Structure formats: structure tokens, C-alpha cells
Amino acid sequence: MLESSRKPYRVIATRPREQNARWIQRIQSAGLQAVDLPLMEIVPVQSDSDKQAVRNSVLCLDEYDIAIFVSQNAVVHALGWIEDYWPQFPSRLQCLAIGKKTFECLASQLDKCFGLTVHQHFPSSVALTSEELLESKLLADVEGKKIIIFRGVGGRDAIRDELKKKGAGVDYCELYQREVSQSSAQVLAELSIQLERDIVPVFSGQSLQNLFDLVSNNQEIDWSMLQIIVPSQRVKKMASDL
């Protein structure tokens, strides 16, 4: 168990509400205390035009060579749509996932929805970040290929822009929106932050920004001393800048 001189570390659990319960269980199984503080809610796209855009992308799925899933949320929402419109998963579509958990989630969903094994649509390696994916041999030669990226509304364009430079045709399928959790501000206000023992893992730049927006109104605490764990060098720099 990680332990300070007085009390064990306390982990502020910041995953979206749908994923936070399992994350809290893992924290507690390691002998640590956990606080439920989801920093965002994942909401499916709502407007008729956004839903139609998703539907159009899914109906044309067999025209693509590669599908990139940027998160577990992208997997769950995408496979829900695909299962509705495809009795069989498009046979030539190669699937790439960013992050080990996204990879595991996609493998599980393909098996659950279509009875496919991991080897039927996955490459052998897993990229932990979008930067690693772009540098991998999986996307070294994509000239003339059609690629679809399943993601939420907005976000970074680094993958699309780099793949276009390599000659690929790239489309987004934006499945959900990220909203600030309405309950988080109240939970944080009632939480007595202890800088020497509280640790805050964040899993995206958006979560980090939401955290900053929530804490910046409280000037009583030196937030620069808060212990934050980040998923990548990009988010590390963002945290340092904030």
C-alpha cells in the first residue's frame, strides 16, 4: 500500500460516471481510499442531424479500410450503431485502438456483438497514445486508403491531419458529447482536499481542463501542489501550463 507518514493516499476517481464505479473498486482493492468525482458525463449525440451523420457513416462502413477507435466510449457507442445496421461485421475492415483498455473493450465488443476473435480484425500490437499509433508500422503506408475515426464531438485533429499528409482519406464518426458533470462542483466543494495525501489521476486533456475549471474558483488552496497523474506527455505539458 502506498502510504504517507500519517494516512494512506486517497485517490480522487475522475473517470466518466459510467466507468468510475469499476475504477473505484480497483482503487479500493489496492488498499487505498477513493472519492467518486466524475469530471465529465458522456452523452450520445442528440440532434437529428448528428444522428443522421452517424447513421450515414455506419451504413458506408464497408467502404473503409481502417477504423480507429480513440476510447472505450467510442467503442461502446460505435458498436451499438454497427450492430443495429450490420448483421455481419465488414470483413476487410481493420480495427485499431488507442490504449490497452480501448483495445480490450473493442475485442470484447466484437466478440459479444459479432462473435469475432481478436485476431480477425486487430493488428498484433497496441498503441498506448495517438502519437505512438501515428509512429507505428500499422499506419506507415496508408496512401489511397480510407480511414474512419470513431470519437466524441470535437477533440484533437492530430491523427486525421497526419494521416491526410500520408495520402489517406479520413472521416470522423462523432458519436457522443462530453459534458461537465453537474454534481462534481458540489462534491469538490464539500471535499476537504489534503494536498499531502490526495492524488488525482486524469485520463484526458478534457478531464484535466474540467478539473482546472472547477478548482480555479477556490483560492484558499495552492492547487499547484496537487498531485496529478496524467496519461501522456501532451497532457503533462498541459498540466504544467495550467
C-alpha positions in Angstrom: 0.0 0.0 0.0 1.2 3.5 -0.8 1.4 5.3 2.5 2.3 8.7 3.8 3.7 9.2 7.4 0.1 9.5 8.7 -2.6 8.3 6.4 -2.8 6.2 3.2 -3.1 8.1 0.0 -6.6 8.9 -1.2 -7.4 8.7 -4.9 -9.8 11.1 -6.5 -11.6 9.0 -9.1 -12.4 11.2 -12.1 -13.5 8.8 -14.9 -16.9 9.4 -16.5 -19.7 8.1 -14.3 -20.2 5.0 -16.5 -16.7 3.9 -15.8 -16.0 5.3 -12.4 -17.6 2.6 -10.3 -15.3 -0.1 -11.6 -12.3 2.2 -11.3 -13.2 2.9 -7.6 -13.3 -0.9 -7.0 -9.8 -1.3 -8.4 -8.5 1.6 -6.2 -10.1 0.1 -3.1 -8.8 -3.4 -3.9 -5.3 -1.8 -3.7 -6.0 -0.8 -0.1 -6.5 2.9 -0.9 -9.4 5.2 -0.2 -11.3 6.6 -3.2 -13.6 9.6 -3.8 -16.2 9.5 -6.5 -15.6 12.7 -8.6 -16.5 12.1 -12.3 -15.2 15.1 -14.2 -17.4 14.6 -17.2 -20.5 12.9 -18.5 -20.6 11.0 -21.8 -23.9 11.8 -23.6 -24.9 10.3 -27.0 -25.3 12.9 -29.8 -28.9 14.2 -29.6 -29.8 16.2 -32.7 -31.4 14.6 -35.7 -28.6 15.9 -37.9 -25.9 14.4 -35.7 -27.7 11.1 -35.5 -28.1 11.0 -39.3 -24.4 11.7 -39.7 -23.5 8.7 -37.6 -26.0 6.6 -39.4 -24.5 7.6 -42.8 -21.0 6.7 -41.6 -22.1 3.3 -40.3 -24.0 2.4 -43.4 -20.9 3.1 -45.5 -18.6 1.2 -43.2 -17.6 -1.4 -45.8 -16.1 1.3 -47.9 -13.3 1.9 -45.4 -10.0 0.0 -45.0 -9.2 1.0 -41.4 -11.3 2.0 -38.4 -9.6 3.8 -35.4 -11.3 3.8 -32.0 -10.0 6.5 -29.7 -11.5 5.5 -26.4 -13.7 2.9 -24.7 -16.6 5.2 -25.1 -16.1 5.3 -28.8 -16.1 1.5 -28.9 -19.3 1.1 -26.9 -21.2 3.8 -28.8 -19.9 2.7 -32.2 -20.5 -1.0 -31.8 -24.1 -0.2 -30.7 -24.7 1.5 -34.0 -22.8 -1.0 -36.1 -24.7 -3.9 -34.6 -28.0 -2.2 -35.5 -27.2 -1.9 -39.2 -24.7 -4.8 -39.9 -25.7 -8.4 -39.4 -22.0 -9.2 -40.0 -19.0 -7.0 -39.4 -17.4 -5.8 -42.6 -14.8 -8.4 -43.4 -12.0 -6.3 -44.8 -12.1 -3.6 -42.1 -9.0 -3.5 -39.9 -9.6 -2.1 -36.4 -7.0 0.0 -34.5 -7.4 1.1 -30.8 -5.7 3.8 -28.9 -4.8 2.4 -25.4 -4.8 -1.0 -23.9 -8.2 -0.6 -22.3 -9.7 0.5 -25.6 -8.2 -2.5 -27.3 -9.6 -4.8 -24.7 -13.0 -3.2 -24.8 -13.1 -3.4 -28.6 -12.0 -7.1 -28.6 -14.8 -7.8 -26.1 -17.5 -5.9 -28.0 -16.6 -7.5 -31.3 -16.8 -10.9 -29.7 -20.1 -10.1 -28.0 -21.8 -8.4 -31.0 -20.4 -10.5 -33.9 -18.6 -13.5 -32.4 -15.2 -12.3 -33.8 -11.9 -13.2 -32.2 -9.2 -10.6 -31.6 -7.1 -11.8 -34.5 -9.8 -11.4 -37.1 -9.8 -7.6 -37.2 -6.9 -6.5 -35.0 -3.2 -5.9 -35.7 -0.8 -7.6 -33.3 0.4 -4.5 -31.5 -1.4 -1.9 -29.4 -0.6 1.8 -29.4 -0.9 3.5 -26.0 -1.3 7.0 -27.4 -2.3 8.6 -30.6 1.4 9.7 -31.1 2.5 6.1 -30.8 -0.2 5.0 -33.3 1.0 7.5 -35.9 4.6 6.4 -35.5 3.8 2.7 -35.7 4.2 0.5 -38.8 0.4 -0.1 -38.7 -0.1 3.3 -40.4 3.2 3.6 -42.2 1.7 3.1 -45.7 -1.8 4.4 -45.9 -1.7 6.3 -49.2 -5.0 5.9 -51.0 -6.7 4.1 -48.1 -10.0 5.2 -46.5 -9.9 5.6 -42.7 -12.8 6.3 -40.3 -12.1 7.6 -36.8 -14.8 6.9 -34.1 -14.7 9.5 -31.4 -16.7 12.1 -29.5 -17.7 15.5 -30.8 -14.6 17.8 -31.1 -11.2 16.9 -29.8 -7.7 16.8 -31.3 -7.2 16.6 -35.1 -3.6 15.3 -34.9 -4.4 11.8 -36.2 -6.5 13.0 -39.1 -4.1 15.7 -40.2 -1.1 13.4 -40.1 -2.9 10.6 -42.0 -4.0 13.0 -44.6 -0.4 14.1 -45.1 0.4 10.4 -45.8 -2.3 10.4 -48.5 -5.2 8.7 -46.7 -8.8 9.8 -46.9 -10.0 10.3 -43.4 -13.5 10.8 -42.0 -14.8 11.3 -38.5 -17.8 9.5 -36.9 -18.6 11.6 -33.9 -20.8 9.6 -31.5 -21.1 11.4 -28.2 -20.5 14.6 -26.4 -18.6 15.3 -23.3 -20.3 17.5 -20.7 -19.1 18.7 -17.3 -20.6 16.6 -14.6 -23.2 18.7 -12.8 -22.6 17.1 -9.4 -18.8 17.4 -9.5 -18.7 21.1 -8.3 -20.7 20.3 -5.2 -18.7 17.2 -4.4 -15.5 19.1 -4.7 -16.8 22.0 -2.6 -17.7 19.6 0.2 -14.4 17.6 -0.1 -11.6 18.6 2.2 -8.6 18.4 -0.1 -5.4 17.3 1.7 -2.5 18.1 -0.7 -0.1 15.7 1.1 -2.3 12.6 0.6 -4.7 13.3 -2.3 -3.8 12.0 -5.8 -5.8 12.8 -8.9 -5.4 10.6 -11.9 -6.8 12.2 -15.1 -7.3 10.3 -18.3 -7.6 13.1 -20.9 -6.9 16.7 -21.6 -10.6 17.4 -21.3 -10.8 15.9 -17.9 -7.8 18.0 -16.8 -9.4 21.2 -18.1 -12.6 20.4 -16.3 -10.7 19.8 -13.1 -8.9 23.1 -13.5 -12.1 25.0 -14.2 -13.6 23.5 -11.0 -10.7 24.3 -8.7 -9.7 27.7 -10.1 -12.5 29.4 -8.2 -11.1 28.2 -4.9 -8.1 30.4 -4.0 -7.7 29.0 -0.5 -5.6 26.0 -1.7 -2.3 26.1 -3.6 -3.5 23.9 -6.4 0.0 23.8 -8.0 0.9 21.4 -5.2 -1.9 18.9 -6.1 -0.5 15.5 -7.1 -1.9 14.7 -10.6 -1.2 11.6 -12.6 -1.5 12.1 -16.4 -1.7 9.6 -19.3 0.7 11.2 -21.8 3.5 13.8 -22.3 0.9 16.0 -24.0 -1.4 16.1 -21.0 1.7 16.5 -18.7 2.6 19.7 -20.6 -1.0 20.9 -20.4 -1.0 20.3 -16.6 2.3 22.2 -16.2 1.0 25.1 -18.2 -2.2 25.3 -16.2 
